[in-house]
Amino acid sequence: MSRKQVFTGSPWEPLVGYCRAIRIGNRIEVAGTTAMKEGEVVGVGDPYEQTKYILQTIEKALNELEAEMSHVVRTRMFVTDISKWEEIGRAHGEFFKNIQPVATMVEVKALIDPLLLVEIEVEAIID
């Protein structure tokens, strides 16, 4: 099967040795994605804005692999403050209201940068 990868220029991709997204056959996996743009955190202090930015980044990665958000079957959200679940969930719902993939949201102690509030990964299957 062919293997296609997407890189976003994150400083961590070459350091850690991973890509943003990978497609093998009809399956796509998108790595944990945060609200980082050119080394700066987007939406500092705002979990809703961070979630929107993350999902836009994920959508671009999927598009590069000839997929759409409608192909997403699972999302995993890692959040540093579960009490902000409604703000994060509202942004998630704006992207997935009609798709309704299975979703998990868990609170974690920290992300790679203390200003990051949310990290999301997705799985997609192209039918």
N, CA, C and O of each residue as an XYZ file, in Angstrom:
508
protein
N       0.843     -1.186      0.000
C       0.000      0.000      0.000
C       0.880      1.238      0.000
O       1.981      1.253      0.549
N       0.358      2.264     -0.629
C       1.118      3.512     -0.661
C       1.035      4.223      0.686
O       0.085      4.049      1.449
N       2.043      5.016      0.946
C       2.146      5.750      2.208
C       2.353      7.220      1.868
O       3.345      7.584      1.236
N       1.414      8.062      2.289
C       1.522      9.503      2.061
C       1.574     10.196      3.412
O       0.834      9.846      4.331
N       2.456     11.184      3.523
C       2.613     11.891      4.785
C       2.430     13.390      4.589
O       2.692     13.929      3.514
N       1.976     14.052      5.648
C       1.828     15.508      5.673
C       2.687     16.035      6.817
O       2.655     15.517      7.933
N       3.452     17.075      6.511
C       4.258     17.755      7.520
C       3.784     19.207      7.580
O       3.447     19.790      6.550
N       3.756     19.790      8.771
C       3.281     21.169      8.909
C       4.384     22.155      9.255
O       4.125     23.351      9.387
N       5.609     21.673      9.403
C       6.695     22.574      9.751
C       6.843     22.801     11.246
O       7.594     23.681     11.669
N       6.145     22.029     12.039
C       6.275     22.122     13.490
C       7.728     21.863     13.873
O       8.366     20.983     13.295
N       8.263     22.612     14.838
C       9.648     22.362     15.244
C       9.832     20.979     15.872
O      10.954     20.477     15.946
N       8.742     20.364     16.322
C       8.842     19.065     16.966
C       8.868     17.908     15.972
O       9.355     16.827     16.304
N       8.350     18.113     14.749
C       8.296     17.004     13.789
C       9.683     16.407     13.510
O       9.852     15.196     13.655
N      10.673     17.204     13.117
C      11.982     16.595     12.860
C      12.707     16.169     14.141
O      13.456     15.192     14.145
N      12.478     16.903     15.209
C      13.151     16.598     16.470
C      12.695     15.257     17.037
O      13.508     14.448     17.483
N      11.379     15.037     17.011
C      10.811     13.814     17.580
C      10.731     12.704     16.541
O      10.718     11.523     16.888
N      10.679     13.084     15.257
C      10.621     12.090     14.190
C       9.217     11.616     13.882
O       8.949     10.415     13.895
N       8.324     12.542     13.607
C       6.951     12.172     13.251
C       6.408     13.137     12.199
O       7.019     14.164     11.905
N       5.260     12.791     11.642
C       4.579     13.670     10.694
C       3.227     14.074     11.287
O       2.747     13.448     12.232
N       2.631     15.100     10.739
C       1.328     15.564     11.212
C       0.260     14.526     10.923
O      -0.573     14.227     11.778
N       0.285     13.971      9.699
C      -0.743     13.002      9.308
C      -0.147     12.003      8.336
O       0.807     12.294      7.613
N      -0.734     10.822      8.339
C      -0.286      9.772      7.437
C      -1.502      9.038      6.879
O      -2.482      8.780      7.578
N      -1.396      8.711      5.591
C      -2.456      7.918      4.945
C      -1.827      6.653      4.390
O      -0.859      6.695      3.630
N      -2.400      5.532      4.787
C      -2.021      4.239      4.240
C      -3.311      3.582      3.790
O      -4.174      3.252      4.604
N      -3.433      3.397      2.489
C      -4.676      2.874      1.936
C      -5.804      3.867      2.164
O      -5.693      5.038      1.801
N      -6.887      3.397      2.763
C      -8.040      4.274      2.995
C      -8.078      4.810      4.425
O      -9.063      5.427      4.830
N      -7.017      4.579      5.186
C      -6.977      4.973      6.595
C      -6.025      6.148      6.796
O      -4.918      6.167      6.259
N      -6.478      7.128      7.579
C      -5.663      8.301      7.896
C      -5.608      8.472      9.405
O      -6.619      8.367     10.099
N      -4.410      8.737      9.892
C      -4.193      9.041     11.302
C      -3.580     10.442     11.366
O      -2.612     10.735     10.664
N      -4.146     11.295     12.207
C      -3.593     12.635     12.399
C      -3.044     12.706     13.816
O      -3.747     12.424     14.786
N      -1.777     13.087     13.917
C      -1.091     13.154     15.204
C      -1.719     14.216     16.097
O      -2.464     15.082     15.638
N      -1.398     14.126     17.378
C      -1.841     15.150     18.313
C      -1.481     16.526     17.781
O      -0.319     16.804     17.485
N      -2.477     17.378     17.663
C      -2.320     18.697     17.044
C      -2.688     19.765     18.059
O      -3.709     19.665     18.740
N      -1.853     20.784     18.154
C      -2.079     21.873     19.094
C      -2.232     23.189     18.338
O      -2.100     23.238     17.115
N      -2.507     24.232     19.074
C      -2.721     25.561     18.483
C      -1.405     26.330     18.379
O      -1.246     27.400     18.967
N      -0.466     25.763     17.619
C       0.821     26.418     17.388
C       0.899     26.880     15.944
O       0.588     26.128     15.020
N       1.317     28.122     15.760
C       1.517     28.670     14.414
C       2.850     29.398     14.421
O       3.034     30.392     15.123
N       3.775     28.880     13.623
C       5.106     29.479     13.502
C       5.758     29.680     14.866
O       6.355     30.723     15.133
N       5.638     28.677     15.720
C       6.278     28.709     17.023
C       5.552     29.490     18.100
O       6.038     29.581     19.227
N       4.403     30.052     17.778
C       3.624     30.835     18.742
C       2.284     30.156     19.002
O       1.705     29.542     18.106
N       1.799     30.271     20.232
C       0.502     29.697     20.582
C      -0.611     30.623     20.098
O      -0.581     31.828     20.348
N      -1.578     30.056     19.413
C      -2.754     30.793     18.942
C      -3.828     30.701     20.026
O      -4.026     29.636     20.611
N      -4.517     31.801     20.295
C      -5.633     31.785     21.242
C      -5.198     31.579     22.682
O      -5.816     30.805     23.414
N      -4.148     32.259     23.091
C      -3.643     32.109     24.461
C      -4.776     32.358     25.456
O      -5.451     33.386     25.407
N      -4.968     31.393     26.361
C      -5.990     31.512     27.396
C      -7.408     31.224     26.947
O      -8.333     31.334     27.752
N      -7.612     30.856     25.683
C      -8.954     30.667     25.132
C      -9.099     29.259     24.539
O      -8.707     29.033     23.394
N      -9.653     28.321     25.298
C      -9.756     26.945     24.798
C     -10.645     26.815     23.560
O     -10.405     25.944     22.724
N     -11.659     27.660     23.431
C     -12.526     27.632     22.243
C     -11.715     27.988     20.993
O     -11.774     27.274     19.992
N     -10.965     29.080     21.047
C     -10.168     29.517     19.896
C      -9.071     28.511     19.574
O      -8.796     28.244     18.405
N      -8.448     27.956     20.599
C      -7.424     26.948     20.343
C      -8.020     25.733     19.649
O      -7.429     25.197     18.711
N      -9.182     25.300     20.104
C      -9.827     24.129     19.500
C     -10.194     24.399     18.053
O      -9.975     23.547     17.191
N     -10.745     25.562     17.774
C     -11.072     25.923     16.379
C      -9.826     25.886     15.503
O      -9.845     25.308     14.416
N      -8.752     26.497     15.968
C      -7.519     26.537     15.190
C      -6.982     25.122     14.943
O      -6.554     24.796     13.836
N      -7.010     24.302     15.972
C      -6.541     22.918     15.853
C      -7.351     22.170     14.794
O      -6.781     21.486     13.944
N      -8.658     22.297     14.844
C      -9.505     21.569     13.896
C      -9.334     22.098     12.478
O      -9.471     21.332     11.524
N      -9.042     23.372     12.314
C      -8.724     23.910     10.989
C      -7.416     23.317     10.470
O      -7.302     22.993      9.288
N      -6.435     23.178     11.355
C      -5.157     22.572     10.979
C      -5.350     21.112     10.582
O      -4.779     20.648      9.595
N      -6.151     20.401     11.350
C      -6.444     19.002     11.035
C      -7.164     18.895      9.703
O      -6.862     18.012      8.900
N      -8.103     19.779      9.468
C      -8.842     19.756      8.201
C      -7.897     19.956      7.011
O      -8.036     19.283      5.989
N      -6.944     20.871      7.140
C      -5.967     21.094      6.066
C      -5.135     19.839      5.824
O      -4.886     19.472      4.676
N      -4.709     19.188      6.888
C      -3.924     17.953      6.744
C      -4.738     16.873      6.044
O      -4.234     16.185      5.156
N      -5.996     16.725      6.444
C      -6.867     15.744      5.786
C      -7.022     16.069      4.302
O      -6.949     15.175      3.458
N      -7.234     17.340      3.984
C      -7.393     17.749      2.587
C      -6.156     17.417      1.760
O      -6.272     17.020      0.600
N      -4.969     17.580      2.354
C      -3.733     17.246      1.643
C      -3.650     15.757      1.333
O      -2.942     15.340      0.417
N      -4.381     14.962      2.107
C      -4.403     13.515      1.897
C      -5.680     13.067      1.190
O      -6.064     11.899      1.252
N      -6.335     14.025      0.512
C      -7.535     13.758     -0.276
C      -8.681     13.228      0.572
O      -9.410     12.325      0.162
N      -8.828     13.804      1.762
C      -9.911     13.432      2.672
C     -10.583     14.705      3.174
O     -10.102     15.817      2.959
N     -11.697     14.505      3.841
C     -12.464     15.613      4.402
C     -12.806     15.297      5.855
O     -12.622     14.174      6.324
N     -13.303     16.306      6.552
C     -13.722     16.093      7.932
C     -14.811     15.028      8.016
O     -14.924     14.340      9.030
N     -15.604     14.884      6.976
C     -16.687     13.891      6.998
C     -16.142     12.462      7.051
O     -16.891     11.530      7.344
N     -14.865     12.280      6.775
C     -14.249     10.963      6.856
C     -13.770     10.619      8.267
O     -13.367      9.485      8.524
N     -13.810     11.580      9.170
C     -13.325     11.359     10.534
C     -14.279     10.426     11.269
O     -15.491     10.638     11.286
N     -13.704      9.387     11.877
C     -14.501      8.423     12.636
C     -14.222      8.494     14.137
O     -15.007      7.975     14.932
N     -13.112      9.130     14.538
C     -12.769      9.241     15.963
C     -11.959     10.498     16.197
O     -11.088     10.861     15.407
N     -12.272     11.161     17.317
C     -11.438     12.258     17.799
C     -11.035     11.963     19.241
O     -11.787     11.356     20.004
N      -9.841     12.403     19.589
C      -9.363     12.317     20.970
C      -8.893     13.710     21.361
O      -8.034     14.296     20.701
N      -9.461     14.230     22.433
C      -9.127     15.570     22.907
C      -8.457     15.467     24.266
O      -8.994     14.871     25.200
N      -7.294     16.049     24.358
C      -6.538     16.084     25.602
C      -6.565     17.541     26.072
O      -6.104     18.437     25.364
N      -7.102     17.764     27.255
C      -7.299     19.134     27.737
C      -6.645     19.298     29.110
O      -6.600     18.361     29.907
N      -6.147     20.493     29.367
C      -5.464     20.728     30.640
C      -6.421     21.155     31.743
O      -6.040     21.189     32.913
N      -7.673     21.485     31.382
C      -8.675     21.868     32.380
C     -10.036     21.379     31.916
O     -10.685     22.016     31.085
N     -10.467     20.244     32.456
C     -11.721     19.619     32.022
C     -12.930     20.498     32.318
O     -13.987     20.303     31.717
N     -12.802     21.455     33.224
C     -13.929     22.351     33.503
C     -14.247     23.236     32.295
O     -15.310     23.857     32.252
N     -13.351     23.302     31.327
C     -13.565     24.082     30.092
C     -14.153     23.222     28.982
O     -14.112     23.609     27.814
N     -14.699     22.061     29.330
C     -15.185     21.113     28.332
C     -16.251     21.701     27.423
O     -16.309     21.351     26.244
N     -17.098     22.586     27.940
C     -18.168     23.132     27.104
C     -17.624     24.016     25.986
O     -18.120     23.966     24.860
N     -16.613     24.821     26.286
C     -16.012     25.675     25.260
C     -15.324     24.828     24.189
O     -15.462     25.090     22.994
N     -14.595     23.828     24.623
C     -13.909     22.926     23.706
C     -14.942     22.134     22.904
O     -14.823     21.995     21.687
N     -15.954     21.619     23.599
C     -17.013     20.855     22.946
C     -17.801     21.673     21.941
O     -18.220     21.153     20.908
N     -18.007     22.958     22.237
C     -18.739     23.822     21.299
C     -17.973     23.947     19.978
O     -18.564     23.843     18.904
N     -16.667     24.169     20.060
C     -15.860     24.265     18.835
C     -15.851     22.925     18.099
O     -15.977     22.887     16.875
N     -15.702     21.832     18.839
C     -15.727     20.491     18.246
C     -17.056     20.279     17.528
O     -17.091     19.772     16.407
N     -18.144     20.669     18.179
C     -19.473     20.508     17.592
C     -19.674     21.312     16.321
O     -20.403     20.884     15.426
N     -19.038     22.474     16.230
C     -19.165     23.284     15.014
C     -18.570     22.560     13.806
O     -19.056     22.724     12.687
N     -17.537     21.772     14.021
C     -16.915     21.026     12.927
C     -17.587     19.684     12.690
O     -17.626     19.205     11.556
N     -18.119     19.068     13.746
C     -18.577     17.683     13.646
C     -20.061     17.476     13.937
O     -20.497     16.335     14.088
N     -20.835     18.533     14.017
C     -22.251     18.423     14.376
C     -22.994     17.398     13.514
O     -23.775     16.601     14.033
N     -22.755     17.418     12.221
C     -23.466     16.510     11.322
C     -22.720     15.206     11.064
O     -23.279     14.281     10.475
N     -21.465     15.124     11.499
C     -20.643     13.938     11.273
C     -20.724     13.002     12.473
O     -20.876     11.790     12.313
N     -20.625     13.551     13.645
C     -20.713     12.845     14.919
C     -19.804     11.616     15.018
O     -20.284     10.494     15.178
N     -18.470     11.839     14.922
C     -17.562     10.712     15.150
C     -17.570     10.335     16.629
O     -18.051     11.102     17.463
N     -17.046      9.170     16.952
C     -16.861      8.872     18.367
C     -15.796      9.831     18.882
O     -14.871     10.197     18.157
N     -15.936     10.234     20.139
C     -15.032     11.249     20.677
C     -14.685     10.939     22.127
O     -15.498     10.417     22.890
N     -13.466     11.273     22.473
C     -12.993     11.133     23.838
C     -12.374     12.454     24.250
O     -11.638     13.067     23.477
N     -12.670     12.898     25.474
C     -12.022     14.081     26.032
C     -11.518     13.694     27.414
O     -12.282     13.243     28.267
N     -10.218     13.879     27.620
C      -9.632     13.567     28.917
C      -8.765     14.725     29.382
O      -8.171     15.447     28.581
N      -8.710     14.879     30.689
C      -7.846     15.911     31.260
C      -6.449     15.333     31.450
O      -6.273     14.208     31.917
N      -5.459     16.148     31.071
C      -4.061     15.769     31.251
C      -3.376     16.817     32.121
O      -3.834     17.955     32.219
N      -2.303     16.427     32.733
C      -1.591     17.337     33.622
C      -1.011     18.534     32.867
O      -1.094     19.666     33.342
N      -0.428     18.289     31.702
C       0.205     19.368     30.938
C       0.390     18.936     29.496
O       0.373     17.749     29.169
N       0.568     19.944     28.635
C       0.943     19.715     27.243
C       2.360     20.255     27.068
O       2.955     20.737     28.032
N       2.907     20.182     25.867
C       4.315     20.494     25.643
C       4.675     21.956     25.931
O       5.828     22.265     26.233
N       3.697     22.845     25.839
C       3.897     24.261     26.173
C       2.811     24.626     27.189
O       1.648     24.286     26.975
N       3.151     25.302     28.278
C       2.146     25.602     29.307
C       0.996     26.492     28.829
O      -0.047     26.547     29.481
N       1.168     27.185     27.705
C       0.085     28.019     27.171
C      -0.920     27.218     26.347
O      -2.000     27.714     26.029
N      -0.564     25.980     26.003
C      -1.474     25.121     25.242
C      -2.496     24.507     26.186
O      -2.148     23.974     27.240
N      -3.761     24.590     25.794
C      -4.862     24.105     26.613
C      -5.504     22.837     26.054
O      -6.179     22.104     26.778
N      -5.290     22.582     24.753
C      -5.975     21.496     24.054
C      -5.021     20.858     23.054
O      -4.220     21.542     22.416
N      -5.116     19.546     22.926
C      -4.432     18.803     21.857
C      -5.429     17.793     21.331
O      -6.120     17.137     22.110
N      -5.511     17.662     20.014
C      -6.514     16.777     19.405
C      -5.836     15.893     18.366
O      -4.986     16.349     17.601
N      -6.223     14.632     18.353
C      -5.826     13.726     17.275
C      -7.085     13.102     16.695
O      -8.098     12.976     17.383
N      -7.017     12.709     15.421
C      -8.187     12.100     14.768
C      -7.780     10.894     13.937
O      -6.631     10.739     13.521
N      -8.769     10.056     13.719
C      -8.667      8.936     12.789
C      -9.741      9.135     11.730
O     -10.866      9.531     12.036
N      -9.382      8.857     10.486
C     -10.345      8.979      9.386
C     -10.239      7.759      8.493
O      -9.172      7.163      8.339
N     -11.372      7.403      7.907
C     -11.406      6.297      6.957
C     -12.157      6.786      5.727
O     -13.278      7.288      5.811
N     -11.502      6.623      4.585
C     -12.131      7.020      3.318
C     -12.826      5.812      2.751
O     -12.200      4.782      2.503
N     -14.140      5.937      2.540
C     -14.898      4.777      2.042
C     -14.901      4.697      0.542
O     -15.494      3.780     -0.026
